[in-house]
Amino acid sequence: MYGFQAVVQDDGSVLVTWKTVSEANIAGFDVLRSGSDGGQEAAGYTAVNGESPAAEHSGANAGGDYAFTDRTAGSSGSQYKLAVHGLDGRVEEVGPVTAWVVRHLYMPLVTGG
């Protein structure tokens, strides 16, 4: 598992992404957000992705790229974890990562002459 990140988008939603190298023992995933919003809570975090997405290559030595858009996120600073469900029934949590607003500032280059 690598590349787990959460980035606030221009519309206020949060794009949560992650990658796997191998899914030999992975059944699926849950995206968890800090706070309680009426969903299924796990150690202070709420599952926000509805139905758990299945691993693209469950049981195989292949990896996958994943993305989930959280349209119910609050303000910048929400924390996310990823619950990785194993084929053996175990659940491993990855994270947390914090979603911050990323703004690009462009300034004109002024040269003296």
C-alpha angles and dihedrals in degrees: 000000000000143000094046106168143148122210128182110235127216091261092055096255120123121236110211115193136177142163135213129209096198131008096192092131102019123111100172149309144255123203109220126197127195116253130036122280100165094276130115107299125217117184095328094321128102125220104239103175098078108215112031109252113236120235112264092227102025110182094010135106090240127102135221143207117234137189134180126182114214104206092174096059119131123221129323112296100054113149123224136194129186119226109208112202113209126212086240091061096255121130122212122190122217122196149331105232124174124227110224128178108257113205126178116217117205118194125183117247110243118195127189120230 
